[in-house]
Amino acid sequence: MEEDFSEALIGLRHKLITPGAFAWQFMNGKFSEFDLNQQGLSFANAYYKGGSSCFLADYERLAKETENSEYRMPDSWATYESIAQIIDLRYSNWLSAR
């Protein structure tokens, strides 16, 4: 991805564009298996499978905690940072369990 979007990624890293705007503008609004390496894909598959610690449950919990709808979360760096903390924790737990 880096070689395809180097200028856009600089803007993203410097928070000149929101994560959602980046996804819509440079990724056709989606994040797919082609954007991940093998380890990232394995984690994503495990995290999306279901249960109380799956992505959807975490996302719904975050929406409720921030008094937003899971269908309409703000496209902001605050939202990104909130979900990133949860995903980082799940990823660490996943690595430890392997």
C-alpha positions in Angstrom: 0.0 0.0 0.0 2.8 2.4 0.9 4.2 2.6 -2.6 0.7 3.3 -4.1 -0.3 6.1 -1.7 3.0 7.6 -0.4 1.8 11.3 -0.5 -1.6 10.4 0.9 -0.1 8.3 3.7 2.1 11.3 4.7 -1.2 13.3 5.1 -2.7 10.5 7.1 0.3 10.2 9.4 0.2 14.0 10.0 -3.5 13.9 10.6 -4.3 16.2 7.7 -7.0 13.8 6.6 -9.3 11.6 8.7 -9.1 7.8 8.6 -12.5 7.5 7.0 -11.8 10.2 4.4 -8.6 8.4 3.5 -10.4 5.0 3.2 -13.1 6.6 0.9 -10.7 8.6 -1.2 -7.9 6.1 -1.6 -9.3 2.6 -0.8 -12.8 2.8 -2.4 -14.3 2.9 1.1 -13.1 -0.5 2.1 -10.3 -2.3 3.9 -9.8 -5.8 2.5 -7.6 -8.9 2.9 -5.3 -7.5 0.2 -4.3 -4.7 2.5 -2.9 -7.1 5.1 0.1 -9.4 5.4 -0.5 -13.0 6.4 -0.2 -12.4 10.1 -2.6 -9.4 9.9 -5.1 -11.5 7.9 -4.9 -14.3 10.4 -5.6 -11.9 13.2 -8.5 -10.2 11.3 -10.1 -13.5 10.6 -9.9 -14.5 14.3 -11.1 -11.1 15.5 -14.1 -11.1 13.2 -15.3 -14.6 14.0 -17.7 -13.7 16.8 -18.1 -13.8 20.5 -17.9 -11.2 23.2 -14.4 -10.1 22.1 -15.0 -9.8 18.4 -14.7 -6.6 16.4 -18.4 -6.1 16.1 -19.0 -6.5 19.8 -16.1 -4.1 20.6 -17.4 -1.6 18.1 -20.9 -1.8 19.4 -19.6 -1.3 23.0 -17.6 1.7 21.9 -20.6 3.2 20.2 -22.7 2.8 23.3 -19.9 4.2 25.6 -19.6 7.3 23.4 -23.4 7.7 22.9 -23.1 7.1 19.2 -24.9 4.7 16.9 -22.9 1.8 15.6 -24.3 2.8 12.2 -22.8 6.3 12.4 -19.6 6.8 14.3 -17.9 10.2 13.8 -15.0 10.1 11.3 -12.5 11.6 13.7 -9.1 10.9 15.1 -10.7 10.5 18.5 -12.9 7.6 17.2 -9.8 6.1 15.5 -7.7 6.3 18.7 -10.5 4.8 20.8 -11.0 1.7 18.5 -7.2 1.4 17.9 -6.6 1.0 21.6 -9.2 -1.9 21.7 -7.8 -3.5 18.5 -4.2 -3.2 19.9 -5.3 -5.0 23.1 -7.1 -7.7 21.1 -4.0 -8.1 18.9 -1.7 -8.5 21.9 -4.0 -11.0 23.4 -4.2 -12.9 20.1 -0.4 -13.0 19.9 0.0 -14.2 23.4 -2.5 -17.1 22.8 -0.7 -18.4 19.7 
